[in-house]
Each structure stands twice: as structure tokens, then as C-alpha cells.
Amino acid sequence: MVAGTATDPGRVMQSPENMSFYQYLVVGLCCLINITDGFDVVSLAVAAPVLSRDWQIDPALLGSMFSASAVGLVIGAFVIGPMADKVGRRPIMLGALATLAATLFLSGLAANVWQLLVLRGITGIGLGTLVVCLNTTVAEYASDKARNMALAILHIGFTFGMMLGSGIAAIALETSGWRVIFFTAGLLNLLTFVISIFVLGESREFLVRRQAPGDLERLNRLNRKMGIAELATLPPKPAAKVKGAMIRSMLAPELRSQTILIWVASATYAIVGYFLMNWKPTILANAGLTPSLAAASGIITGACGTLGHLAMGLWARRVGEGRLTTIFFAAAAVTLVIFGLQPPNPVGLLAMAGLTTFFVVGAYTGLFLVAVVMYPPSMQNSGVGFIVGFGRIGAIAGPMIGGFLLSAGLTRMDTYFVFSAIAIIPVVTMFYAYRIAARAPHLSAPTPSGASHAEAGR
């Protein structure tokens, strides 16, 4: 390869049109890590029916244990994850993987609920850190042509991990007990940690931005693996970003209303979504399903969630992103009511659990599709990031609300009625957010089909 002198940081960071073996390897590793993350997230939920019985855990306290993971997710995503911009993505990811392996092994050895609660909080920090780093790593290493598909496979990997965790839990609860679930999750994280030591490279973007002694050699080593021409010198450092500028742009008068509405939609959606994800196995077990069958329900709901992702992706442009997301939110509210009314029949309960998950997960995908068409291109990444952030607020509240309701003696029907009422909020806010956004100037540009974005989304 011929060494060159680069003057444009943007050109230096461009990936080759055809991905190298190393790029596929890194993207594949990130997908493997996300599979283990899906397992980690669902581990407590599938263990909860037996764990709560063995330790006599009150529903309100169990809800706090679920929320501890969500609190950790917030800390990881907004405090630890962004530190990768200062110290590098590789050490942050390796640290998160090592932390997850340790806390999950220790969770299997926990002697009481308070130890497990603290460990779940630390586990959440590791998971939240990886949420940020995995998406940015895949986006950086995948080629422009393959980036969207690579990110889609990354997110499907998380769902597959939840299904894998549910399947292993169904076997473990019948044969070995709930502790094996955490030991297995810890072993998977240890495996990905060891592989990452040998495979995972530093972020090329970070090396260009830091420009410490030896970074040119490190960058060229990565360039050789990716089939990119080596550089004789590093390009000028990119201009530093002005802090707070993006949030001020999102709250500018022309975007303020729809931005606030979609934040509310994200937070209230997450209240419902994280309640279902954490409490569903326990509620199904209380309705008469065996703990192993309740755990195995995650395989069904995981498959339905994947279909929800795909359905939203396939139909959104035809129906309109805003319209279809609103329809999915409304359908989720209706199915929650039907789930609550469902008699304690395993087939009916599992069918409704799957149908509810289809609409809830599809609506979640729709939130991001709406953000992409709602914001100008220069703001789309930050817009999606803030939607995730407000979703974390709901992720903390949802499991706790569920625990308090069940602890207060509410029946399954009453509990699901409450969450159905909460699910009405994103129906209303999403409807008005997109109707307002459809009048934005950047949405008046024609789409490939000839219609404007505004016309497509109505």
C-alpha cells in the first residue's frame, strides 16, 4: 500500500466500499457481545419466579431489583460510555465486559437479596456502557453500504440473546436451579472478553482525534487490516464540538413541541416495555404456568419481538412512520387489556404475551424511524440518543410501578389495565409529534417515491 498524507479527517475515516475480513470479524464480535447482553438483561427476569419464592421476596422489592439494572444502564450510557471519547473505546469495552463477567458470576453466588440488588446495579452499568460502544463500533467498522444491515443484525442479536437466556433458564430451572442462569451468563461474558482482547481494535476516529505518540502507527496498523492506504502523517485534529449546542438546536422554537412530545412518548413507552420484559415471567408463573414454561415464554416473545422490528421496518415507509408507530402504540394498549382479561390458560396467555410484544417492540423501532425523518440530518444522531436517554427514565420507573401494584394486591387484570392506560400516552404524543413535524421545512423534500416525507408519514 502507498502511504499518503491526509488533510481531511472526514476522508481518513471513510471505510472502503468492500469490507475486509477484519471488519467482518469486529462487527461479528460486536453482535456476539450483544447476544450475551440480551442474555444478561433477561437473566434476573427469568430467574425471578423461583428466586422470589426461595427468598420470599416482596413484589415491591423485586421491582426495585429490576429497576437497579435500569439505574445502572443510565449511569453506563451517560457517564461511563461517553468516557470512551477521552480514554478510548477499546479499554472501556474491555472494562465493561470484565465487570459483567465478574458481577454475573457473583450474582450466582449471592447470599441475599441486597447483595443481588447491588450486583444488578453494577451489571446495568456494564450493559449501559456497551449499549453506547457497540453501536458506535459497528457504525465505524462497517462499510457505508453495509452499515444499516450491520446495525440491524446487531439489534436482532440482542433479541436472540434474550431468547437464548429464556431457553437456558427453562432447562436450568427444571434441573439445576436459578443460580446456573447467572453462571452461564458470566461464562459467556468471560468468553467475549477473552476474544475481544485479541480481536478488538481501538477506534480509528479516536486515534485521529487524540493524536498521542504512537497513534499514527496504531492507525496504520488498523488501516492495513481494513485494506486502507497507510498515512505518512495524521490529519489536523477535528474541531472540538460546542457543549450543549445540539440540545439547544433540538429545543429551538421550530422543533421544541415535537421534541418534547417524542421524549414523553419514549419515557412512557419504556415504562410499559420494561414492566413487560421484567415482570412477564413472574406474572405468567403466578397465573399457573410452571416457572420453566414461564421462562421459556421469552423464546416466543423474542421471536414476536423480532417480527415486530421487521414489520415496522417493512411497512413504515408505505404507511408512514408516524402513522404506523401510532397504530402500533394503540394496538399495544389494546392487547394489554386483552392480556389482563385472559383466563389462566397457558396457550392463551402465551399467545397474548407474543402479540403484545409484537406491537410494543415494533412501536419502539418506530420511535427511531420517526426521529430520523423528524430531525434534519445533522441532528439525527443526537435526536436518537436523547430518545434512548428518556427511555431509560421509563426503564427505571416501569419495574418499580409493577412491583408496587402487585405488592398492593392488584390482580393481573387490574395491573395490566393500569399499564394499558399508561400506553395511551405515547399514542397521543406520537400522533401530535409527527403531525407537527410533518410541517417542518426539511420534510417537504421529495422521497424516492416522489411524495414528500410529510405526505408519506401522515
Secondary structure, DSSP 8 states (H G I E B T S, - for coil): ---EE---HHHHT---SS--HHHHHHHHHHHHHHHHHHHHHHHHHHHHHHHHHHHT--HHHHHHHHHHHHHHHHHIIIIIGGGHHHH-HHHHHHHHHHHHHHHHHHHHH--SHHHHHHHHHHHHHHHHHHHHHHHHHHHHHS-TTTHHHHHHHHHHHHHHHHHHHHHHHHHHHHHT-THHHHHHHHHHHHHHHHHHHHH----HHHHHHH--TTHHHHHHHHHHHHT---EEE---------TTHHHHHHTSTTTHHHHHHHHHHHHHHHHHHHHHHHHHHHHHHHTT--HHHHHHHHHHHHHHHHHHHHHHHHHHHHH-HHHHHHHHHHHHHHHHHHHHH--S-HHHHHHHHHHHHHHHHHHHHHHHHHHHHHS-GGGHHHHHHHHHHHHHHHHHHHHHHHHHHHHTT--HHHHHHHHHHHHHHHHHHHHHHHHHHTTSGGGGSB-TTSSBHHHHH-
